């Protein structure tokens, strides 16, 4: 019997669409029926962003507040596998991604169905994936794999290049000296290897060991310093989201948040990371290894 696979995704810039196509290519070649559904909000997030529109998305992203989606259809009521491809915004699933997961039609096909998450991020995705795990569990889905693609540039370098891409729509080398923003073409193409691995497990009708196989293929990489920053930044984002959403002057508070975030990224984070690396990190080997194992896996 022909296996049926559903890929659900939202792509604002087109990058995630490219990743989905690369990942799905070996599955299609193997004769698997692959249905790709690109879902969009009714009031879509125009690309490139404006600065005001980007920061205005923070509170709803952090608080997982869904928006209305444009009508879409699914060909089947049941699939052998669902691939949920998404991007984090403000250390949370993007508003369109969260809206998809909470849509009644999607929740219905997720129930009792194996799911693989496919992430495209600047570099921090741990908090977003933790939130996705909870939603999938509440929907009765069975998370069997996770793949996380990131911009491999240094943290502050990628802040500059992503902002350039996000605000201009140009995916080239900023000033001719910075690296290209986003997930590299090489890494996008490499997702074909992950697709081949998924084919093997799909034909076996068993998902035992899939995530371990994907990890061995470098489908997930946990960087200690980014893990340290993200675990703390997630709490701060929640505080800011609460502050903005309860304020009578949302626009003013979002401006304050914007400058706070830039200050935290370029000034506070490097100092905190230096202190952590010198005085704490050398003595936390077991704890760090345990956390990396957890984030590389599927448990919630």
C-alpha positions as CSV (number, residue, x, y, z in Angstrom):
1,X,0.0,0.0,0.0
2,X,1.3,3.4,-0.9
3,X,2.5,5.4,2.0
4,X,1.0,8.9,2.5
5,X,3.0,11.8,3.9
6,X,1.7,15.3,4.7
7,X,4.1,18.3,4.9
8,X,2.6,21.3,6.6
9,X,4.5,24.5,6.6
10,X,4.5,28.3,6.4
11,X,7.3,30.1,4.5
12,X,7.5,33.9,4.6
13,X,10.7,34.4,2.7
14,X,10.7,31.1,0.7
15,X,13.6,29.6,2.6
16,X,11.5,27.0,4.4
17,X,9.8,26.1,1.1
18,X,13.2,25.3,-0.4
19,X,14.1,23.1,2.7
20,X,10.8,21.2,2.4
21,X,11.4,20.5,-1.3
22,X,15.0,19.2,-0.6
23,X,13.8,17.0,2.3
24,X,10.9,15.6,0.4
25,X,12.8,14.8,-2.8
26,X,14.0,11.4,-1.8
27,X,10.6,10.5,-0.4
28,X,9.0,11.3,-3.7
29,X,11.6,9.4,-5.6
30,X,10.8,6.4,-3.4
31,X,7.2,6.4,-4.5
32,X,5.8,7.9,-1.4
33,X,2.7,10.1,-1.9
34,X,3.9,13.5,-0.6
35,X,1.3,16.2,-0.1
36,X,2.8,19.6,0.6
37,X,0.5,22.2,2.1
38,X,1.8,25.8,2.4
39,X,-0.5,27.5,4.9
40,X,-0.9,31.3,5.1
41,X,-2.6,33.6,7.6
42,X,-5.5,35.6,6.2
43,X,-3.6,38.8,7.1
44,X,-0.2,37.5,6.0
45,X,3.2,38.8,7.3
46,X,4.6,40.7,4.4
47,X,8.2,40.1,3.5
48,X,10.5,42.0,3.9
49,X,9.4,43.1,7.3
50,X,9.3,46.6,8.6
51,X,10.9,47.0,12.0
52,X,7.6,48.0,13.7
53,X,5.8,45.0,12.2
54,X,8.5,42.6,13.2
55,X,8.6,43.6,16.9
56,X,4.8,43.9,17.0
57,X,4.7,40.1,16.4
58,X,6.6,39.4,19.7
59,X,3.8,39.2,22.3
60,X,1.5,37.0,20.2
61,X,4.5,34.7,19.3
62,X,5.5,34.3,22.9
63,X,2.0,33.8,24.2
64,X,1.0,31.4,21.3
65,X,-2.0,33.5,20.2
66,X,-3.3,32.1,16.9
67,X,-4.5,34.1,13.9
68,X,-7.1,33.2,11.3
69,X,-5.6,31.2,8.4
70,X,-6.6,31.4,4.8
71,X,-8.7,28.4,3.8
72,X,-6.8,25.3,2.9
73,X,-7.6,21.7,2.2
74,X,-6.1,18.3,3.1
75,X,-6.5,15.5,0.6
76,X,-6.7,12.8,3.3
77,X,-8.1,12.4,6.7
78,X,-5.2,10.1,7.8
79,X,-1.5,10.0,7.0
80,X,1.3,7.6,7.7
81,X,3.5,10.5,8.6
82,X,3.2,14.3,9.1
83,X,6.2,16.6,8.7
84,X,5.6,19.9,10.5
85,X,8.1,22.4,9.2
86,X,8.3,25.7,11.1
87,X,10.4,28.7,12.0
88,X,10.8,30.2,15.5
89,X,10.0,33.8,16.2
90,X,11.2,35.3,19.5
91,X,12.2,31.9,20.8
92,X,8.7,30.5,20.2
93,X,6.9,28.9,17.2
94,X,6.0,31.6,14.7
95,X,2.5,32.9,14.8
96,X,1.5,31.0,11.6
97,X,3.2,27.8,12.8
98,X,1.3,28.0,16.1
99,X,-1.9,28.8,14.3
100,X,-1.5,25.7,12.1
101,X,-1.0,23.4,15.1
102,X,-4.1,24.7,16.8
103,X,-6.3,24.5,13.7
104,X,-9.1,21.9,14.1
105,X,-8.3,20.2,10.7
106,X,-4.6,19.9,11.6
107,X,-5.3,18.6,15.1
108,X,-7.5,15.9,13.6
109,X,-4.8,14.6,11.3
110,X,-2.2,14.8,14.0
111,X,-4.0,12.5,16.4
112,X,-2.4,9.1,16.7
113,X,0.0,10.0,13.8
114,X,3.8,10.0,13.7
115,X,5.2,13.5,13.4
116,X,8.6,14.9,12.4
117,X,9.4,18.5,13.1
118,X,11.6,20.3,10.6
119,X,13.0,23.6,11.9
120,X,14.7,26.5,10.1
121,X,16.1,29.0,12.6
122,X,18.7,31.8,13.0
123,X,20.3,29.7,15.7
124,X,18.0,29.4,18.7
125,X,15.1,26.9,18.6
126,X,15.1,25.0,21.9
127,X,12.3,26.9,23.6
128,X,10.2,26.9,20.4
129,X,10.6,23.1,20.1
130,X,9.6,22.6,23.8
131,X,6.4,24.5,23.1
132,X,5.7,22.5,20.0
133,X,6.2,19.2,21.9
134,X,3.5,20.2,24.3
135,X,1.0,21.1,21.6
136,X,1.7,17.9,19.7
137,X,1.3,15.9,22.9
138,X,-2.0,17.6,23.7
139,X,-3.2,16.7,20.1
140,X,-2.4,13.1,20.6
141,X,0.4,13.1,18.1
142,X,3.5,10.9,18.3
143,X,6.7,12.9,17.8
144,X,9.2,10.6,16.2
145,X,11.9,12.9,14.8
146,X,13.3,16.4,14.8
147,X,15.6,18.2,12.4
148,X,16.9,21.7,13.1
149,X,18.7,23.8,10.5
150,X,20.4,27.0,11.5
151,X,22.5,29.9,10.3
152,X,26.0,28.7,11.1
153,X,27.5,32.2,11.4
154,X,28.7,33.4,14.8
155,X,25.8,34.7,17.0
156,X,26.3,38.4,16.6
157,X,27.2,38.1,13.0
158,X,24.0,36.3,12.3
159,X,22.0,39.0,14.1
160,X,23.4,41.6,11.7
161,X,22.9,39.5,8.6
162,X,19.4,38.3,9.5
163,X,18.2,41.8,10.2
164,X,19.6,42.9,6.9
165,X,17.8,40.1,5.1
166,X,14.6,40.6,7.1
167,X,14.3,44.3,6.5
168,X,15.5,44.5,2.9
169,X,14.5,41.1,1.5
170,X,18.0,40.7,0.1
171,X,19.8,37.4,0.7
172,X,23.2,38.5,-0.3
173,X,26.4,39.5,1.5
174,X,25.8,42.7,3.5
175,X,28.4,45.4,2.7
176,X,30.1,42.7,0.6
177,X,31.9,41.4,3.7
178,X,29.3,39.6,5.9
179,X,28.3,36.0,5.1
180,X,25.0,35.4,3.4
181,X,22.1,35.2,5.9
182,X,20.0,32.2,6.8
183,X,20.5,28.5,6.3
184,X,23.2,27.8,3.8
185,X,22.5,26.3,0.4
186,X,24.7,23.3,1.3
187,X,22.8,22.6,4.5
188,X,19.4,22.9,2.7
189,X,20.6,20.4,0.1
190,X,21.9,18.1,2.9
191,X,18.3,17.6,4.1
192,X,18.0,15.1,1.3
193,X,20.1,12.8,3.4
194,X,17.6,13.1,6.3
195,X,14.8,12.4,3.8
196,X,16.5,9.2,2.7
197,X,16.8,8.1,6.4
198,X,13.1,8.8,6.9
199,X,12.3,6.6,3.8
200,X,14.0,3.6,5.5
201,X,12.0,3.9,8.7
202,X,8.8,4.6,6.9
203,X,9.1,1.4,4.9
204,X,9.9,-0.5,8.1
205,X,6.7,0.8,9.7
206,X,8.8,1.4,12.8
207,X,10.2,4.7,14.1
208,X,12.4,3.2,16.8
209,X,15.9,4.7,16.5
210,X,15.0,7.3,13.9
211,X,16.0,10.3,16.0
212,X,19.3,8.6,17.0
213,X,20.0,8.0,13.3
214,X,19.2,11.7,12.5
215,X,21.5,12.9,15.2
216,X,24.3,10.8,13.8
217,X,23.7,12.7,10.5
218,X,24.0,16.0,12.3
219,X,20.3,16.8,12.0
220,X,20.6,18.5,15.4
221,X,23.5,20.4,16.9
222,X,23.3,21.9,20.4
223,X,25.8,24.6,21.1
224,X,26.5,25.1,24.8
225,X,26.7,28.9,24.9
226,X,23.5,29.3,22.9
227,X,21.7,26.8,25.1
228,X,22.8,28.8,28.2
229,X,21.6,32.1,26.7
230,X,18.3,30.6,25.4
231,X,17.3,29.0,28.6
232,X,17.4,32.4,30.3
233,X,16.2,34.5,27.5
234,X,13.0,32.6,27.2
235,X,11.9,33.7,30.6
236,X,12.7,37.3,29.9
237,X,10.8,37.2,26.6
238,X,7.7,36.0,28.5
239,X,8.1,38.9,31.0
240,X,8.3,41.4,28.1
241,X,5.3,39.8,26.3
242,X,3.2,40.2,29.5
243,X,4.3,43.8,29.9
244,X,3.4,44.7,26.3
245,X,0.1,42.9,26.3
246,X,-1.1,44.5,29.6
247,X,0.1,48.0,28.7
248,X,-2.2,50.8,27.5
249,X,0.6,52.0,25.2
250,X,1.7,48.9,23.2
251,X,3.6,50.8,20.5
252,X,5.8,52.7,23.0
253,X,6.6,49.5,25.0
254,X,7.5,47.7,21.8
255,X,10.0,50.4,21.0
256,X,11.5,50.1,24.5
257,X,11.7,46.3,24.0
258,X,13.4,46.7,20.6
259,X,16.3,48.7,22.1
260,X,16.4,46.4,25.2
261,X,16.8,43.4,22.9
262,X,19.6,45.0,20.8
263,X,21.4,46.1,24.0
264,X,21.0,42.6,25.5
265,X,22.3,40.9,22.3
266,X,25.3,43.1,21.7
267,X,26.3,44.2,25.2
268,X,24.9,42.0,28.0
269,X,25.0,38.6,26.4
270,X,28.8,38.7,25.5
271,X,29.6,39.8,29.1
272,X,27.4,37.1,30.7
273,X,28.8,34.4,28.4
274,X,32.4,35.4,29.2
275,X,31.6,35.1,32.9
276,X,29.8,31.8,32.4
277,X,32.6,30.3,30.2
278,X,35.4,31.2,32.7
279,X,33.8,30.6,36.1
280,X,30.9,28.1,35.6
281,X,31.1,26.1,32.3
282,X,34.4,24.2,33.2
283,X,32.6,22.7,36.2
284,X,29.3,21.8,34.7
285,X,30.3,19.1,32.3
286,X,27.8,16.4,33.4
287,X,24.9,18.9,33.6
288,X,25.7,20.3,30.1
289,X,26.0,16.8,28.6
290,X,22.6,15.8,30.1
291,X,20.9,18.9,28.8
292,X,22.3,18.4,25.3
293,X,21.1,14.8,25.3
294,X,17.6,16.0,26.3
295,X,17.4,18.7,23.6
296,X,18.7,16.4,21.0
297,X,15.9,13.9,21.7
298,X,12.2,13.9,21.7
299,X,11.1,13.7,25.4
300,X,9.1,16.5,26.9
